[in-house]
Amino acid sequence: MYDFAIIGGGIVGLSTAMALGDRYPHAKILVLEKESQWAFHQTGNNSGVIHSGIYYKPGSFKAQFCRDGSRSMVEFCQKHDIEHDICGKVIVATEAQELPRLENLYKRGLDNGIAVRRISPEEVKEIEPHVSCVGGIRVLSTGIVNYKQVCLKYAEIIQQQGGDLRLNTKVIQIIQKGKNQVVETNKGNFETKFVINCAGLHSDRIAKLGKANPEAKIVPFRGEYYELTPAKRYLVKTLIYPVPNPDFPFLGVHFTRMIDNSVHAGPNAVLSLKREGYKKTDFDLRDFAEVITYPGFWKLAAKHADEGIQEIIRSFSKAAFVRSLQKLIPEVQAEDLVPTHAGVRAQALMNNGSLVDDFLIIQGDNSIHVCNAPSPAATSSLEIGKAIVRQIPQPAHLQSLVT
C-alpha cells in the first residue's frame, strides 16, 4: 500500500515526488514511468532553456512559477553541481512594425519583476555580432541546462528519501477500491491512497481513467530543429529570439546555444500525427482520429490557418526554414544547418478551439491531474511540484507522515 502514486517520470512527475518526500518524509511514494528511462519525452527533447518568465501574463501560474522556478532551478543546479550557464538572451525586432510588440514585451517583463532592459541595434551587435535588427531587449536571467541531468538528480534524491521508482511500467487502468485506488499496470497492480497524474502527452487519458474530466484534449505539436555545423557555431553567442506573435501560441524559430556548446535553430510547430511522433512519418490511428474528430482542433486550425500553413511549409522546405532564420542572422545558409532531434509538445485544447494558455491542474477523487504543463514546465518544475503538494487535501493520516 502506497500513500502516493505518481504517474509519469518526466520532470514534473519527479519534482512532485521529490516535493512529497520533503513534505511527508514517512510517506510511501511510488513513481510509475512506462519508458526505460526518466525524462524520455517532453523533458528529454526540449531546448534546455531556463526561462525568465517574460512572455507570460502577469499573475498567471506560468508567470509566477517561471519567475520563482528560474531562481530555484539555478539554486538547485548550484547545490548539486549540475552544469548550467546564465548567459542571458536577446529578443529582437527585425522590422519596424514589430517594435510596438517588443515594447509591450518589455513592459510585461517589468510587470513580472524580471531583469530586462531595452537595447539599441548597436547594443544587440555587441552581444550578438551577427544579428540584424531594428531594436531589442536583453533578458539577463535566462540560462541553459541539460534537464535530463536535472531529472537524474531528482530521481536520485527520491531514492534517498525512500521513494519507489519503477521504469518500464505502463498504466493500463485505475480502479476505485473503497477510499483507495488500484493502479493496474503491465508489471502488476499497485494500491495507493492518492494518485497524481503527471503523464504529459497522455495526461488527459490518464485523467479519464481516474474518472476526472479535464475538459480539454491533448493535441501534440512537433517542433523540428536544425543544428548549426561546428564551423558556424560562432554565429551565435547566447540565445536569440524573435518578437513572438501574441495571437499565436508558439515563440517562432530562434537560436539556442545548448549547454554542450552546440547551437540549435528552431523549432517550427506542426501537428504531430502521433502523440509521441518525433518523425514526420510517425503515425498512430487512435491519436490521429482523436484530433481529427475533435471540434476544438478545427476551430483552432481555422483561426490560425495562415500561420499553420507557414509552419507546414517550413517543415517540408529547408529553404523556407532557412529564410525564417535569416531574418535574425542573414549570414546563415542552408549548408550551415543539419537536422537534429525533434520534440513533441503536449498542448491542451478546449472544445471551443481555445488553447489552454496556463498550467491546468485539476482535482479528482483522491487524485490530482496535471493536464497542461507545456513550456516553461521544466524551468518551473520545482515550484510546480511544491504547488501540487500544497493542493493535496489534508486527511488525518497524512499528519503522522510529516514527522
C-alpha positions in Angstrom: 0.0 0.0 0.0 1.3 3.4 -1.0 0.4 6.8 0.2 1.0 8.4 -3.1 1.4 7.1 -6.7 2.7 9.5 -9.3 2.1 8.5 -12.9 4.8 9.9 -15.3 8.5 10.1 -14.9 9.1 13.4 -16.6 10.4 16.5 -14.8 7.0 17.4 -13.3 6.3 13.9 -12.0 9.8 13.6 -10.5 9.7 17.1 -8.9 6.3 16.3 -7.4 7.6 13.0 -5.9 10.6 14.9 -4.5 8.4 17.6 -3.0 6.2 14.9 -1.5 9.2 13.3 0.1 10.2 16.6 1.6 6.7 17.4 3.0 5.9 13.8 4.1 9.2 12.1 4.9 7.4 9.0 6.3 5.1 8.5 3.3 5.4 5.6 0.9 5.8 7.2 -2.5 5.7 5.4 -5.9 6.6 6.8 -9.3 5.5 4.9 -12.4 7.1 5.5 -15.8 6.3 3.5 -18.9 9.6 4.1 -20.7 13.0 2.6 -19.9 14.5 5.9 -18.7 13.4 9.1 -16.9 12.6 12.3 -18.9 12.2 10.3 -22.1 9.6 12.5 -23.9 9.0 16.3 -23.5 11.6 16.9 -20.8 14.3 15.0 -22.7 13.7 16.7 -26.0 13.3 20.3 -25.1 15.7 23.1 -25.7 17.3 23.1 -22.2 16.4 26.8 -21.6 16.0 28.2 -18.1 13.3 30.6 -18.9 12.8 34.0 -17.3 9.0 34.3 -17.4 8.9 37.4 -19.6 6.3 36.1 -22.0 3.6 35.1 -19.6 0.5 37.1 -18.5 1.2 38.8 -15.2 -0.5 37.0 -12.3 -0.8 33.7 -14.3 0.6 30.4 -12.9 3.1 30.4 -15.8 4.4 33.8 -14.8 4.6 33.1 -11.1 6.0 29.6 -11.4 8.5 30.5 -14.1 9.9 33.6 -12.3 10.3 31.7 -9.0 11.2 28.5 -10.7 14.1 30.1 -12.6 15.7 31.1 -9.3 15.1 27.8 -7.6 16.4 25.8 -10.7 19.6 27.8 -10.6 20.0 27.3 -6.9 19.3 23.5 -7.3 22.0 23.3 -10.1 24.5 25.2 -7.9 23.8 23.0 -4.9 24.2 19.7 -6.8 27.0 20.8 -9.2 24.8 20.5 -12.4 26.4 22.3 -15.3 24.4 25.4 -16.3 25.0 28.9 -17.6 23.1 32.0 -17.0 24.0 33.5 -20.4 21.0 35.8 -20.9 19.2 36.2 -24.2 18.2 38.9 -26.7 14.7 39.3 -28.1 14.9 41.3 -31.3 12.6 43.1 -33.7 13.7 42.6 -37.3 11.1 45.0 -38.8 9.8 48.4 -37.6 6.2 47.1 -37.3 7.4 44.7 -34.6 8.7 47.5 -32.3 5.3 48.1 -30.6 5.1 44.4 -29.7 8.7 44.5 -28.5 7.8 47.4 -26.2 4.8 45.5 -24.9 7.0 42.6 -24.1 9.5 44.8 -22.3 6.6 46.2 -20.1 5.4 42.7 -19.4 8.8 41.7 -18.3 8.8 44.7 -15.9 5.3 43.7 -14.7 6.6 40.2 -14.0 9.6 41.5 -11.9 12.2 40.4 -14.4 15.6 42.0 -15.1 15.1 43.3 -18.6 16.3 46.4 -20.5 15.8 47.9 -23.9 18.9 47.8 -26.1 19.6 49.5 -29.4 20.6 47.6 -32.6 24.2 48.6 -31.9 24.0 47.2 -28.4 22.5 44.0 -29.7 25.5 43.6 -32.0 27.8 44.0 -29.0 26.2 40.9 -27.6 25.4 39.0 -30.8 27.5 40.5 -33.6 25.8 38.6 -36.5 22.2 39.6 -35.7 20.3 42.1 -37.9 17.5 44.0 -36.1 15.9 47.4 -35.5 15.7 47.1 -31.7 15.9 44.6 -28.9 15.6 43.8 -25.3 18.1 42.0 -23.1 16.8 39.4 -20.6 19.6 38.8 -18.1 18.2 35.9 -16.1 17.7 33.4 -19.0 20.0 30.4 -18.9 20.7 26.9 -20.2 21.0 23.5 -18.6 20.5 19.8 -19.5 17.2 18.9 -18.0 17.9 15.2 -18.3 20.7 15.7 -15.8 18.4 17.6 -13.5 15.9 14.7 -13.7 18.5 12.1 -12.8 19.4 14.1 -9.7 15.6 14.4 -8.8 15.4 10.6 -9.1 18.5 10.1 -7.0 17.0 12.3 -4.3 13.7 10.5 -4.4 15.5 7.2 -3.9 17.4 8.7 -0.9 14.1 9.7 0.5 12.9 6.1 0.3 10.7 6.5 -2.8 9.9 3.5 -5.1 10.8 4.2 -8.7 9.5 1.9 -11.4 10.6 2.2 -15.0 9.1 0.1 -17.9 5.7 0.2 -16.0 2.8 1.3 -18.1 -0.5 2.2 -16.5 -3.5 0.3 -18.0 -6.4 1.1 -15.7 -7.2 2.9 -12.4 -9.8 1.1 -10.2 -11.5 2.6 -7.2 -11.3 0.3 -4.2 -13.1 1.8 -1.2 -11.3 5.0 -0.3 -8.2 3.8 -2.1 -7.3 3.3 -5.8 -5.6 0.4 -7.6 -3.4 1.3 -10.4 -3.2 -1.6 -12.9 0.0 -1.8 -14.9 1.8 -4.2 -17.2 4.0 -5.0 -14.2 1.3 -5.7 -11.7 -1.2 -3.8 -9.6 -0.3 -1.1 -7.0 -2.8 0.1 -4.4 -2.5 3.7 -3.2 -4.4 6.3 -1.2 -3.8 9.1 -3.7 -2.9 9.4 -7.4 -1.1 12.2 -9.0 -1.2 12.3 -12.8 1.8 13.8 -14.5 1.6 11.8 -17.7 2.3 14.7 -20.1 1.3 13.6 -23.6 -1.2 11.1 -22.1 -2.4 13.2 -19.2 -5.9 13.6 -20.5 -6.3 9.8 -21.0 -5.0 9.1 -17.5 -7.4 11.6 -16.1 -10.3 9.8 -17.7 -9.1 6.5 -16.3 -9.2 8.2 -12.9 -12.8 9.4 -13.6 -11.7 13.0 -13.9 -12.8 15.3 -16.7 -10.0 17.6 -17.8 -12.5 19.4 -20.2 -9.6 19.6 -22.7 -7.8 17.3 -25.1 -4.1 16.9 -25.5 -3.1 17.8 -29.1 0.5 17.0 -29.9 2.6 19.5 -31.8 6.0 18.5 -33.1 8.8 21.1 -33.0 11.5 20.4 -35.6 15.1 21.7 -35.2 18.2 22.2 -37.2 21.7 22.4 -35.7 24.5 24.7 -36.8 27.5 22.9 -38.1 30.5 23.2 -35.7 32.2 25.6 -38.1 29.3 28.0 -37.9 28.6 28.0 -34.2 30.5 31.3 -33.8 27.4 33.0 -35.3 25.5 32.6 -32.0 26.9 33.5 -28.6 23.9 33.1 -26.4 20.2 32.8 -27.2 18.5 34.8 -29.9 14.7 35.1 -30.1 12.3 37.0 -32.4 9.4 39.0 -31.1 6.6 36.5 -30.8 3.2 36.9 -32.3 0.9 37.3 -29.3 -2.0 35.7 -31.2 0.0 32.5 -32.0 0.9 30.1 -29.1 4.5 29.5 -30.2 7.6 31.7 -29.9 8.8 31.4 -33.5 12.1 29.9 -34.7 15.1 31.0 -32.7 18.7 30.2 -32.0 19.7 28.4 -28.7 23.2 27.7 -27.6 23.0 24.4 -25.7 24.9 23.5 -22.6 27.1 21.2 -24.7 28.0 24.2 -26.9 26.0 23.1 -29.9 23.6 25.6 -31.4 20.0 24.6 -32.2 17.8 26.5 -34.6 14.0 26.2 -34.5 11.5 25.0 -33.8 8.7 25.2 -36.1 5.3 23.8 -34.8 3.3 21.3 -36.8 0.6 18.9 -35.8 2.0 15.5 -35.0 0.1 12.5 -36.2 1.2 10.6 -33.2 1.4 11.7 -29.6 5.0 10.5 -29.4 5.6 11.3 -33.1 9.2 12.6 -33.4 9.4 11.9 -37.1 7.3 13.2 -40.0 6.4 9.5 -40.8 5.2 8.6 -37.3 1.5 7.8 -37.3 -0.9 6.4 -34.8 -4.5 5.8 -35.9 -6.0 6.4 -32.5 -4.0 9.6 -31.9 -4.8 10.9 -35.3 -8.5 10.1 -35.1 -8.9 11.7 -31.7 -7.5 15.0 -33.1 -9.2 15.0 -36.5 -12.6 14.3 -35.0 -12.2 16.9 -32.2 -14.2 20.1 -32.9 -11.7 22.2 -31.0 -9.0 21.3 -33.4 -10.8 22.5 -36.5 -11.7 25.8 -34.7 -8.1 26.3 -33.8 -7.0 25.4 -37.4 -9.4 27.9 -38.9 -8.3 30.7 -36.5 -4.6 30.2 -37.3 -4.8 28.9 -40.8 -2.1 31.3 -42.3 0.4 30.6 -39.5 -0.3 26.9 -39.7 0.4 26.8 -43.4 3.7 28.6 -42.9 4.7 26.1 -40.2 3.9 23.2 -42.5 5.9 24.8 -45.4 8.9 25.1 -43.0 8.5 21.5 -42.0 8.9 20.3 -45.6 11.1 23.0 -47.1 14.5 23.6 -45.6 14.8 26.7 -47.8 11.7 28.2 -46.1 13.1 27.3 -42.7 16.4 29.0 -43.5 14.6 32.1 -44.7 12.9 32.4 -41.3 16.3 32.1 -39.6 17.9 34.6 -41.9 15.6 37.3 -40.6 17.6 37.0 -37.4 21.1 36.2 -38.8 21.3 37.0 -42.5 24.7 35.1 -42.8 23.1 31.7 -42.1 23.0 29.5 -45.2 21.3 26.1 -45.9 24.6 24.3 -45.9 25.3 25.6 -42.3 22.4 23.6 -40.9 21.9 19.9 -40.3 18.7 18.3 -39.0 18.7 17.3 -35.3 16.2 15.8 -32.9 12.6 17.0 -32.7 10.4 17.4 -29.7 6.6 17.0 -29.2 4.7 19.4 -27.1 1.5 18.3 -25.2 -0.8 21.2 -25.7 -4.3 21.1 -24.1 -7.0 22.3 -26.3 -10.6 23.2 -25.3 -13.6 22.2 -27.3 -14.2 25.8 -28.3 -10.9 25.9 -30.1 -9.0 27.9 -27.4 -5.6 26.7 -26.3 -5.2 26.3 -22.5 -2.7 29.1 -22.0 -1.8 28.3 -18.4 -0.9 25.3 -16.4 -4.0 23.2 -15.9 -4.1 21.3 -12.6 -7.5 19.7 -11.6 -8.7 17.8 -8.6 -10.3 14.4 -8.8 -11.4 11.9 -6.2 -8.3 11.2 -4.1 -6.3 12.5 -7.1 -4.7 15.5 -8.8 -4.3 15.6 -12.6 -1.7 17.9 -14.3 -3.4 18.2 -17.7 -1.5 21.0 -19.2 2.2 21.7 -18.4 3.9 23.0 -21.5 7.0 25.2 -21.5 8.1 26.6 -19.1 7.3 23.5 -17.1 10.9 22.3 -16.9 12.1 25.7 -15.6 9.2 25.8 -13.2 9.3 22.2 -12.1 10.4 22.7 -8.5 7.7 25.3 -8.0 5.0 23.2 -9.7 5.9 20.2 -7.6 5.6 22.2 -4.4 2.3 23.7 -5.6 0.8 20.3 -6.3 1.7 19.1 -2.9 0.0 22.1 -1.4 -3.2 21.2 -3.2 -3.4 17.8 -1.7 -6.2 17.6 0.9 -5.1 17.0 4.5 -6.8 13.9 5.9 -5.7 12.9 9.4 -3.5 10.1 8.2 -1.1 12.5 6.5 -0.3 14.3 9.7 1.5 11.2 11.0 3.7 11.2 7.9 5.1 14.7 8.4 7.5 14.0 11.3 
